[in-house]
Amino acid sequence: MSDITRLTAAELAQKLQAGDITSEQATQAHLDRIAAVDPTINAFVTVTAEDALATARDVDERRARGEQLHPLAGVPIAIKDVVVTDGVQTTAGSKMLEGWIPPYDATLVEKIKEARLPILGKTNMDEFAMGSSTEHSAYGNTLNPWDIERIPGGSGGGSAAALAAFEAPLAIGTDTGGSIRQPGAVTGTVGVKPTYGSVSRYGLIAMASSLDQAGPVTRTVLDAALLHELIGGHDPKDSTSLPQPATGYVKAAQEGALGDLTGVRVGIVKELTGEGYQPGVQARFDESVALLRDAGATVVEVSCPSFTTALAAYYLIMPAEASSNLAKFDGMRFGLRVEPTDGPLTAERVMAATRGQGFGDEVKRRIIIGTYALSSGYYDAYYGSAQKVRTLIQRDFTAAFEQADVLVSPTSPTTAFKFGEKLDDPLAMYLNDIATIPANLAGVPGMSLPNGVSDDGMPVGFQILAPISEDARMYRIGAALESALEKQWGEPLINRVPELEAQA
């Protein structure tokens, strides 16, 4: 493996600015890595090698002329295949959009292109972001680089696996109920769900519009801060976009890395620990809390009673919004079109044939649940009641943040499970998001960073939640914990990823 692919984004950026390496060399090294390992990992649906190299050469020419460039200019990046990209196939992990070439860029892609980051390609995902294991992609399973018999999380397993396999130094994910943070936890990477509305949703293929949020997927907290500041900020094209600029995250991460948390109040969420959490996951969490305490933080326990009903509320609100958002995939306007082979050619029969063949089982399941929850006579009993629970969850967060500056918990109750273990039990699959869902329902920012390995040798994630628009807090706490853990281990946890050749 080239040493270039082992560099963090911040390290790579420094070497590019110093002239130690060129962007073309860095981009080619990652493309070579993709060619070598992605036939096994399957992190990418589409690789855009020519476009990436063209951008890299342009960066090198501009840098040679002495132009002022973005700090991340020339650093390669991968993008989850639910984010539209002008001229590049965008599938959302579904046969419904196979071969669809968008005529425009999402706002965050525009920002990435303006900063001149070479885009390596589009990463695999659960179909329309529905899943916790990337087993629901129409383009095959993505494998976990730590153990190729295990899932890489979902829905953004492709982005997380690409980072863990050293196929990319940066990636973009989306998080509706934990789809950035849970893959981060099970692959030993860093995943951040920003405050809802702080990163534009314009150009994201929507699953649940009130929950979806794009964010950084990286290998370090500082890298996440750098990428977050690039893609964040107000966007007039997004009616839910917040007016605040995306600043202060890098500074907070740099301050946190110094390791002094004196005066910081850290709240352990009572309802997100203990029973139901794998012993190794709980043990690593307790050890990490002790490290925060050693850094000067005051640790308190807080109770958020409504969190116990968050999963139920989410699996009414999300399918309801998804059923509405996916109604446009009907064989009439764009995407797949399947015509019945017998009987009359009516709009209704074309829609039925198209949706029957174009959507996978998990998408169909959620559409049915959502349509039922919104149907006449059931709206108030189901969707309306779930929205009331959502309000209670938001109030619990407000009360908890009066007692603590940040809230913490394990990111996921277990480490990565083996392929097929939970496919026949949707409820068991949904329980993987029990700790991450409350943040989406309330719109607060959340981060997952690796904090060790469990007894099965698989990585574990530590979740940090902050108040709305206080994303900088989680960067400070996350960087402090990351620094303490690396001192304890003697190296970044990501260095322990087994070589794929040994697993073949």
C-alpha positions in Angstrom: 0.0 0.0 0.0 1.3 3.5 -0.8 2.1 5.6 2.2 0.1 8.4 0.6 -3.2 6.5 1.2 -2.4 6.2 4.9 -2.2 10.0 5.4 -5.0 11.9 7.0 -6.7 14.6 5.0 -4.9 17.3 7.1 -1.5 15.6 6.6 -2.1 15.2 2.9 -3.2 18.9 2.6 0.0 20.0 4.4 2.2 17.9 2.0 0.4 19.3 -1.0 0.9 22.9 0.1 4.5 22.2 0.9 5.1 20.7 -2.5 6.2 17.3 -1.1 3.7 15.6 -3.3 1.3 16.6 -6.1 -2.5 16.2 -6.2 -2.1 14.0 -9.2 0.1 11.7 -7.3 -2.2 11.6 -4.3 -5.3 11.0 -6.5 -3.6 8.3 -8.5 -2.5 6.6 -5.3 -6.1 6.4 -4.1 -7.4 5.3 -7.5 -4.7 2.5 -7.5 -5.9 1.5 -4.1 -9.5 1.4 -5.3 -8.5 -0.8 -8.2 -6.6 -3.1 -5.9 -9.1 -3.6 -3.0 -12.6 -2.4 -4.2 -13.3 -5.6 -6.1 -13.4 -7.1 -2.6 -14.8 -4.3 -0.5 -17.4 -2.9 -3.1 -17.4 0.5 -1.5 -17.9 2.3 -4.8 -20.8 2.1 -7.3 -19.1 4.5 -9.7 -15.4 5.5 -10.0 -14.7 8.8 -11.8 -11.0 8.4 -12.4 -10.7 10.7 -15.4 -12.5 13.6 -13.8 -10.6 13.2 -10.5 -7.2 13.2 -12.3 -8.3 16.2 -14.4 -9.2 18.2 -11.2 -5.9 17.1 -9.6 -3.8 18.3 -12.5 -5.7 21.6 -12.5 -4.9 22.0 -8.8 -1.2 21.3 -9.4 -1.1 23.9 -12.2 -2.8 26.5 -10.1 -0.6 25.8 -7.1 2.5 26.1 -9.4 1.3 29.5 -10.5 1.1 30.6 -6.9 -2.7 30.9 -6.8 -4.4 31.0 -3.4 -6.3 27.7 -2.9 -8.6 26.2 -0.4 -6.7 24.3 2.4 -8.2 21.0 1.1 -7.6 21.7 -2.6 -6.2 18.6 -4.2 -7.3 16.2 -1.4 -9.4 13.4 -3.0 -12.9 12.7 -1.7 -15.7 10.1 -2.2 -19.4 11.0 -2.2 -22.4 8.9 -1.1 -24.5 7.9 -4.1 -27.6 9.7 -2.8 -26.0 13.1 -3.5 -26.6 14.3 -7.1 -23.6 15.0 -9.3 -23.8 16.7 -12.6 -22.9 14.3 -15.4 -22.2 11.3 -13.1 -24.6 8.4 -12.5 -26.5 8.8 -9.2 -28.4 5.7 -8.2 -29.3 6.0 -4.5 -28.4 2.4 -4.3 -31.5 1.4 -6.3 -32.3 -0.2 -9.7 -35.0 2.5 -9.9 -32.2 5.1 -10.8 -29.7 2.9 -12.5 -28.1 4.9 -15.3 -29.7 8.2 -14.3 -27.3 11.1 -15.0 -28.3 14.3 -13.1 -28.1 17.6 -15.0 -27.0 19.6 -11.9 -24.9 19.4 -8.7 -26.0 19.3 -5.1 -24.9 22.5 -3.3 -22.4 20.6 -1.2 -20.9 19.1 -4.5 -20.7 22.6 -5.9 -18.7 23.7 -2.8 -16.4 20.6 -3.1 -15.8 21.4 -6.8 -15.2 25.1 -6.1 -12.6 24.1 -3.5 -11.1 21.7 -6.1 -11.2 18.4 -4.3 -10.8 15.6 -6.8 -14.0 13.4 -6.6 -13.0 9.8 -6.8 -16.5 8.5 -7.3 -19.9 7.6 -5.7 -20.1 5.2 -2.8 -22.4 2.3 -2.2 -25.4 2.5 0.2 -28.6 0.9 1.3 -31.3 1.6 -1.3 -32.6 5.1 -0.8 -30.7 5.2 2.5 -33.0 2.6 4.0 -31.0 0.2 6.1 -28.3 -0.2 8.8 -26.0 -2.7 7.0 -25.6 -1.8 3.3 -27.2 -5.2 2.6 -30.1 -3.5 0.9 -28.1 -2.1 -2.0 -29.1 -3.1 -5.6 -25.4 -3.2 -6.4 -24.2 -5.8 -3.9 -23.1 -5.7 -0.3 -20.2 -3.5 0.9 -17.8 -5.4 3.1 -16.3 -4.2 6.4 -12.5 -3.9 6.0 -12.0 -5.0 9.6 -13.7 -8.3 8.8 -15.1 -9.0 5.3 -17.7 -11.4 6.7 -19.3 -8.5 8.6 -21.4 -5.5 7.6 -19.9 -1.9 7.4 -23.1 -0.3 8.8 -25.6 1.6 6.9 -27.0 3.2 5.1 -23.7 4.9 4.3 -21.5 1.7 4.5 -19.8 2.5 1.3 -18.4 5.9 2.5 -17.2 4.5 5.8 -15.7 1.3 4.3 -13.9 3.4 1.7 -12.2 5.4 4.5 -11.4 2.2 6.5 -9.9 0.5 3.5 -7.8 3.6 2.7 -9.5 4.1 -0.6 -10.2 7.7 0.2 -9.1 10.2 2.8 -12.5 12.0 2.9 -16.1 11.1 2.1 -19.6 12.5 2.3 -22.4 10.7 4.0 -26.0 11.4 4.9 -27.6 10.7 8.2 -31.4 10.3 8.7 -31.4 8.1 11.8 -27.7 7.3 12.2 -26.5 6.5 8.7 -23.2 8.5 9.1 -22.5 7.7 12.8 -23.4 4.0 13.0 -21.2 3.1 10.0 -18.4 5.1 11.6 -18.8 3.1 14.8 -18.5 -0.3 13.2 -15.7 0.6 10.8 -13.5 2.6 13.2 -13.9 5.9 11.4 -15.3 9.3 12.4 -18.8 10.3 11.3 -20.5 13.6 12.0 -24.2 14.5 11.6 -24.3 18.3 11.6 -27.1 20.4 13.1 -30.2 20.0 10.9 -30.1 22.8 8.3 -26.5 23.7 8.7 -25.4 21.8 5.6 -27.6 22.3 2.5 -30.0 19.4 1.6 -30.4 20.8 -1.9 -29.5 18.0 -4.3 -29.9 15.1 -1.8 -32.3 12.5 -3.0 -34.7 12.7 -0.1 -35.8 9.8 2.1 -37.3 11.8 5.1 -37.0 15.5 4.6 -37.3 16.6 8.2 -34.6 14.1 9.2 -32.0 13.9 6.4 -28.7 15.6 6.9 -25.4 15.4 4.9 -22.1 15.4 6.8 -18.4 14.4 6.9 -17.0 10.9 7.0 -13.3 10.9 7.9 -10.6 9.1 9.9 -9.9 11.9 12.4 -11.9 14.6 14.2 -9.8 17.4 12.7 -10.5 16.1 9.2 -14.2 16.1 9.9 -14.0 19.7 11.1 -12.1 20.8 7.9 -14.7 19.1 5.7 -17.6 20.3 7.7 -16.5 24.0 7.3 -16.2 23.4 3.6 -19.7 22.0 3.0 -21.6 23.9 5.6 -23.3 27.3 5.6 -26.5 28.9 4.4 -28.0 28.0 1.0 -31.0 30.0 -0.4 -31.9 26.9 -2.5 -32.8 25.0 0.7 -35.8 26.4 2.6 -34.7 24.7 5.8 -31.1 26.0 5.6 -29.9 27.9 8.7 -28.5 31.4 8.3 -25.4 30.8 10.4 -22.0 30.3 8.8 -20.1 27.0 9.3 -17.1 28.3 11.2 -15.2 27.5 14.4 -15.1 23.8 14.0 -11.4 23.5 13.1 -10.4 25.9 15.9 -12.5 23.8 18.4 -10.8 20.6 17.2 -7.4 22.1 17.5 -8.1 23.4 21.0 -9.6 20.1 22.1 -6.5 18.2 20.9 -4.6 20.0 23.7 -6.5 17.8 26.1 -7.8 20.3 28.7 -11.6 20.0 29.4 -11.6 21.9 32.6 -15.1 23.3 33.2 -16.8 21.2 30.6 -19.9 19.3 31.8 -20.4 15.9 30.1 -23.8 14.2 30.5 -24.2 10.4 30.3 -27.6 9.7 28.9 -29.1 7.1 31.3 -31.5 5.7 28.7 -28.6 5.0 26.2 -26.4 2.8 28.2 -26.5 -0.4 30.2 -28.9 -3.2 29.4 -29.0 -4.2 25.7 -25.5 -3.0 25.0 -22.8 -5.5 24.2 -20.4 -5.8 27.2 -17.3 -4.8 25.2 -19.2 -1.7 23.9 -20.2 -0.7 27.4 -16.7 -1.3 28.7 -15.0 0.9 26.1 -17.6 3.6 26.8 -16.9 3.6 30.5 -13.2 3.8 29.8 -13.6 6.7 27.5 -15.8 8.6 30.1 -12.9 8.1 32.6 -10.5 9.7 30.1 -12.8 12.7 29.8 -12.9 13.0 33.5 -9.1 12.8 33.6 -8.9 15.6 31.1 -10.8 17.8 33.6 -14.4 17.3 32.6 -17.2 17.1 35.1 -19.3 14.0 34.4 -23.0 13.8 35.4 -25.8 11.4 34.6 -28.9 12.9 32.8 -32.2 11.3 32.1 -34.2 11.7 28.9 -37.3 9.5 29.4 -38.7 10.1 26.0 -35.7 8.5 24.3 -37.2 5.1 25.1 -39.9 5.8 22.6 -37.7 7.5 20.0 -37.3 4.3 17.9 -41.1 3.8 17.6 -41.7 7.5 16.8 -38.9 7.4 14.2 -40.3 4.3 12.4 -43.6 6.1 11.9 -42.3 9.5 10.9 -39.5 8.3 8.6 -41.6 5.8 6.6 -44.4 8.4 6.3 -42.1 11.0 4.8 -40.3 8.3 2.7 -43.6 7.1 1.2 -44.4 10.7 0.1 -40.9 11.4 -1.2 -40.7 8.2 -3.2 -44.0 8.6 -4.9 -42.3 10.4 -7.8 -40.5 7.2 -8.8 -43.4 6.0 -10.8 -42.1 5.0 -14.3 -43.7 8.2 -15.7 -41.4 11.1 -15.0 -37.8 9.8 -14.7 -35.9 6.7 -13.7 -36.8 3.1 -14.5 -39.9 2.4 -16.5 -41.3 -1.1 -16.7 -44.3 -1.8 -19.0 -46.6 -4.8 -18.3 -46.2 -7.6 -20.9 -49.9 -8.5 -20.9 -53.1 -6.6 -20.6 -53.9 -2.9 -21.2 -51.1 -0.3 -21.0 -52.5 2.0 -18.4 -50.7 4.5 -16.2 -51.7 2.6 -13.1 -50.3 -0.7 -14.4 -47.1 0.9 -15.5 -46.6 2.4 -12.1 -47.3 -0.9 -10.4 -44.9 -2.8 -12.6 -42.2 -0.2 -12.3 -42.3 0.1 -8.5 -42.7 -3.6 -8.1 -39.4 -4.3 -10.0 -37.6 -1.1 -9.2 -37.8 -1.1 -5.4 -36.3 -3.7 -3.1 -38.0 -5.4 -0.2 -36.9 -2.9 2.5 -38.0 0.1 0.5 -41.4 -1.5 -0.2 -41.8 -2.4 3.5 -41.2 1.2 4.6 -43.5 2.7 1.8 -46.3 0.4 3.0 -45.8 1.4 6.6 -45.7 5.0 5.8 -48.7 5.0 3.5 -50.7 3.2 6.2 -49.6 5.7 8.9 -50.8 8.6 6.7 -54.0 7.0 5.6 -57.4 8.4 6.5 -58.5 7.3 10.0 -54.9 6.5 11.1 -53.1 9.8 10.7 -53.8 11.1 14.2 -53.3 7.7 15.9 -49.9 7.0 14.3 -48.2 9.9 12.5 -49.7 12.6 14.7 -48.8 10.7 17.9 -45.3 10.2 16.7 -44.9 13.9 16.1 -46.0 14.5 19.7 -43.3 12.1 20.9 -40.8 14.0 18.8 -41.7 17.2 20.7 -41.1 15.4 24.0 -37.7 14.2 22.8 -36.8 17.8 21.9 -37.9 19.0 25.3 -35.8 16.2 26.9 -32.7 17.5 25.0 -33.4 21.0 26.1 -33.6 20.0 29.8 -30.5 17.8 29.5 -28.4 20.5 28.0 -29.2 22.7 31.0 -27.3 20.2 33.1 -24.5 19.4 30.6 -22.6 21.0 27.8 -22.6 17.8 25.7 -24.3 14.4 26.0 -22.5 11.1 25.4 -23.4 7.5 24.8 -22.2 4.5 22.8 -22.9 5.1 19.1 -24.3 1.6 18.5 -25.3 -1.1 21.0 -23.2 -3.8 19.2 -20.2 -4.1 17.0 -20.6 -5.1 13.3 -22.7 -8.2 12.9 -22.2 -10.8 10.2 -24.0 -10.7 6.9 -27.5 -12.2 6.9 -27.8 -12.3 10.7 -30.6 -9.7 10.9 -32.0 -9.7 7.4 -35.0 -11.8 8.4 -35.7 -9.7 11.5 -36.3 -6.1 10.5 -36.9 -5.0 14.2 -33.5 -6.4 15.2 -32.0 -4.4 12.4 -33.8 -1.2 13.4 -32.5 -1.5 17.0 -29.0 -0.7 15.7 -30.1 2.9 15.5 -31.5 3.2 19.0 -28.8 5.5 20.2 -28.5 7.7 17.1 -32.2 8.3 16.2 -32.9 10.9 19.0 -30.5 13.4 17.5 -32.3 13.3 14.1 -35.7 13.7 15.7 -34.5 16.8 17.6 -32.2 18.2 14.9 -29.1 18.3 17.2 -25.6 17.6 16.0 -23.9 14.3 16.7 -20.5 12.7 16.3 -19.2 9.2 16.4 -15.5 8.5 16.9 -13.7 5.2 17.4 -12.9 4.5 21.1 -11.4 1.0 21.0 -12.3 -2.5 20.0 -14.6 -5.0 21.7 -13.9 -8.5 22.8 -14.6 -9.7 19.2 -11.8 -7.5 17.8 -14.2 -5.2 16.1 -14.2 -1.4 16.5 -16.6 0.5 18.9 -17.9 4.0 18.5 -18.4 6.8 21.1 -21.2 9.3 20.4 -21.2 13.0 21.4 -24.3 15.1 21.1 -24.4 18.9 21.3 -27.2 21.6 21.3 -28.5 22.9 18.0 -25.9 25.1 16.3 -23.3 24.2 18.9 -21.4 21.8 16.7 -18.1 23.2 17.8 -18.6 21.7 21.2 -18.6 18.1 19.9 -15.4 18.9 17.9 -13.6 20.1 21.0 -14.7 17.1 23.2 -14.1 14.6 20.3 -10.6 15.9 19.6 -9.8 15.7 23.3 -10.9 12.1 23.6 -9.2 11.2 20.4 -6.0 12.6 21.6 -6.2 10.8 25.0 -7.0 7.5 23.3 -4.1 7.8 20.8 -1.7 8.5 23.7 -3.1 5.4 25.4 -2.8 3.2 22.3 0.4 4.7 20.9 -1.2 5.1 17.4 -4.5 5.8 15.7 -7.0 2.9 16.0 -7.4 2.9 12.2 -3.8 1.5 11.9 -5.1 -1.8 13.3 -7.3 -2.5 10.3 -6.2 -5.9 9.0 -4.7 -6.1 5.5 -7.4 -7.3 3.1 -5.0 -9.7 1.5 -4.8 -11.6 4.8 -8.6 -11.9 4.9 -9.0 -13.2 1.3 
